[in-house]
Amino acid sequence: MKKGGYLILKGLTWLMQLFPLRVHYCTSDLIYLVTYYILRYRRAVVENNLANSFPDKTTRERDLIARKFYKHLCDTLVETLYFDRISIEAGKKAVFYTNADDINKYLDQGRQVIVIAGHYNNWEWFSNWSLYSKHRFYPIYKKLKSDIFEHFYFNLRSRLGAMPLERGDAVRQLISDHQKGIPSMSAFIFDQTPRIYEIQHWVTFLNQDTPVILGAEKIAQKIDAVVFFSDSRKVKRGAYELEYVLVTEHAAKCEKFEITEKCMQMLEKQIIANPEFWLWSHKKWKHKRTAI
């Protein structure tokens, strides 16, 4: 790892703490102007995704969604950097869990809980869950190519008590916990695009044939986990609410693909209600069913 780059990044997050978060939203507004109008960061990808997802909307309506999306994206950037050194008190207020007791009830019974979420709102802030529970919390992640950002995000996700777990290690760790009777909650981001040779199932999602990742479902069924969907909303800048929606109490009893399909339907409903908070800049539909 290039220590110089990491120290610069950490120094930036330290400087940010000299000012309240509301000040940094002014910086977010400037970043938005540069990103959207000058750099035009992934504008073609966003516009194409919105056109295919919302064919009944006018160009003007989709443009409005795009602008709101870029503003939110820039907010998540400054929020994530700020979160690196956020206080415990402020960190707990960052996300309010409306039904935390529903999760802790199962954990107190010794069950394994798996939460499935999309790239919606500021998913990095949801690593504050450990402030709401005494049990193990594993945010499952994909290792980054950059050692600098890999180290930075690992520290950011773990600083409030979470135990980040690289997805390649998730099966072994969760099965081990299950066998030892150690309750834990694991959070999976499930709306990534699978590699073309990994595709095993397709769904219709936002009017398009969409390949899905089945990892969270497969692990949940192996350990007969309780599965919840993460239904979040942005209350205002710097404040989110999250409700855990029960998908199944016994994943092992579910049919193949049932859990994933239910969660994709919930995510779609969430996006349709407030589309600007989903990550439209990722290439979700780069694989076509006819090409497989």
N, C-alpha and C positions, 0 to 999 in steps of 0.2 A: 504494500500500500504506500502511496506517496504521501508521507506525513505532512508535507507542506500544504498540500491541497486540503487535507482533512482539517488541519489547524486553522486555515483561512475560513473554512466553512463553519467550524465551531466558534471562531472569533466573531463571525457575522451574527450567529444566534445569540452570543453574549451581548453584543452591542444592541441588538433588538430589544433586550430586556430593559434598556434604559428608558424606553418609551412604552406607553400602554398600547395594546393591540389596535385600538381605534385609530391611532396615529399611522400605523402601518397599512391600514386600508387606503390611505392616501397614496402610498407607494403602490398598492395593488391597482388602483385606478390608473396610475401612470404606466404600469407594466401592461395593463389591458390595452391601452392606446397603442403602445409599441407592438405588442403581440398580434393584435387584430388588424390594425391598419397598415403597419409598416412591414413587420416580418411576415405577416399573413400565415402564421404558424398553422400548418395542416388545414388551411381553410378549405381546400378542395375535398379532403377526406370528410370533414364535418358537414359540408354542404351536400355531398353525395349521400352520406349516411342519413341525414335528415330528409332528403328528397325521397329516398327509398322507404324510410320508416313512416313518413307522414305524407303520402301522395295526395291526400285530400286537402291538405293545407295549402294556402297560397304561398308564393315565393316570399312575399312580405312577412307572412306569419313565420315561415321557417327562418328568415333572416333575423327576426326578433329573438327567436329561440337561440340562434347561434350567438348573437351578441350577449345575451344573458349567460349562456354557457361559458363564454370566454371570460366574462367578469367573475363568474363563480370559480373558474379554474385558477385565475390569478389570486383570488381570495384564499383558495386552498394552499397555494404556494406559500404565501406569507404566514398563514395559520400553521402550516407544518413546520416551517422554520422556527416560529415562535414557540411551538409546542416542545421543542428540544430542551428548553430551559424553563418551562412554565412551572409555577408553584403548584403544590399539592392542592391547595384550595381552589385556585383557578382551573387546574386540570380536572377537578371533579365537576366543576360547573360547566365545563366545555361541552359535555354531552350529558343530558338528563335521561335516565332510563325509566320509562313510565311503569314498567312491570318487572323490575329486577328480581323481586321475590319469586316470580314464576320460574326463573332459571335456578336461583339458589335453592328452591324447594327440591328440585331433582338432584342437585349436587349434594345437598345434605343427606339425601337418601343413598348416596354412593353411586349414582348413575353418571355416565358419560354424556355430555351435552355437546352437540355440534351445531354451530350457528352458520348459516349460509347467507352470504351478502354479495351485493354487486358493487361495481365501482360507482357508487352513488353518494352524494354529499361529500363530506371529508372523512373517508374511511380510516385515515391514519389516526384521527382523534378518538376513534372508538377503542383504541388501545388503553384508554383510561378505565376500562371495565374492572380492572383489578382493584380499583378504589371502592367498588361496590360489592365485592365478594372476597371471601377468605380462601377460596379454592384456586387451584391452578388455572391459569388462562394462557392458552397457546394461540397467538396470532400466526396462522400458517402463511408462509410467504415463499416466493420464488427468488432464489439468489440472484443478485444483480451482477452484471458483468464488471462494473466499476468497483474496485476494492474500497475506494473512498466513500461512495454512496452506500455500499453494502454495510460498512462499519457504522456510518452515520445513522442509517435507518434502523439497524439492529439496536443501537443505543437509544434511539428515540422511542422505539416501540417498547423497550423494556424498562424505561426509566421510572415508570409508575407502578412497576410490579409484574408486568406481563412477562411471559417466557416465550419469545419468538422462536418458531420452529420451522426450519426449512422443509419444504414440502416433500423432499426425498426422504426425510427422517420421520415424517408424520405417522406413517403406518406402524412402524416399529415402536415408536414412543407411545402411541395411543393404545396399541394392543398390550404393551407392557403394563401401562397404567390399569387397563381393564382387568388383566390377569391378577394384578396385585390389589385390586379393589380401591384404587386411588381415583377419586372423582376429579374430573377436569372439564373445562369448557374450551372448545377449539373453534376458531373463526376462520372460515374459508371464503375467499373471494372466488366466485365460481363463473363469472362471465368473461373470462379470458377466452382466447381462440386456441383450440387444441392444434397440435401439429397435424399435418394432413394424414400421416400414417397412424395417428392415435384416434382418429374419428371413429366412433362406434354408434353414434346416435345423432339424429337431427330433430329439431322442433321448428315450428313456425313461430317466429318471434319478431314483433314489430313488422309484420307483413313480409317477412323474408325467411327462406330456408336458412337455418342457423345450426352449425355444429356445436355440441355442448361438451364440457368437461365433466366427467363422471367420478372424479376422484373422491369428492366429499361424500357422495352417495355410497360408493363402494366401501369406504372406511366406516361410515355410519352403520352399514348393514353388518360388517364384520364384528363390530363391538356392540351391536344392538343399541345404538345411541338414541337419546331423545334429540329430535331435530327441530330447530327453530329457524325461521326466516327473519332477517334483520330489516325492519321497516322503519326507515329514518326520515326525518324531515328537518329542513333548515328553518329555524324559528326567526333568526335574524343573523346578521354577520357576527360570527364568533359564538353562536349558540345553536345547538342541535338537540333534538329529541329523538329517542329511539324506542320503538316498541318491538318486543320479541313475539312473533306470531308462531304458534305451535303448528308444525307440519305433521309430526307423528311422535308418539311416545315410545314406539318400538320399531326402529328402522328395519330390523330383521324380518318383520312381518309384511313389509311393503313389497309390491311387485317391482320388477326391474324397470328402471327409468322413472318410476312413479315420483320419487322425491325430487329428482332434478326437474321434471316437467312441472310439478306443482310450484317449485321455487321460481322457475322461469316465468310462469304465469303471474306470480306475485310481483316479480321484478318489472315485468311489462306494465302491469297496472300502475305501479309506482312511477314509472317513467312517463307514461301517458298523462298522469295527473300533473306532474311537474318535470317536464323533459329537460330543462336547463341544468339540472343537477346530476345528470349522468355523463359519463366520460365519452363524449361523441368523437373525440379525436383519435380513439384507437381503431385499428382496422379489424373490426369484428367480423366482417363478411368477406374476407379475402379468399376463402375457399368456397367453391360452388359444388352443389350436390352432383350435378351432371358430370363434373370433372373427376369424381372419385371412382 
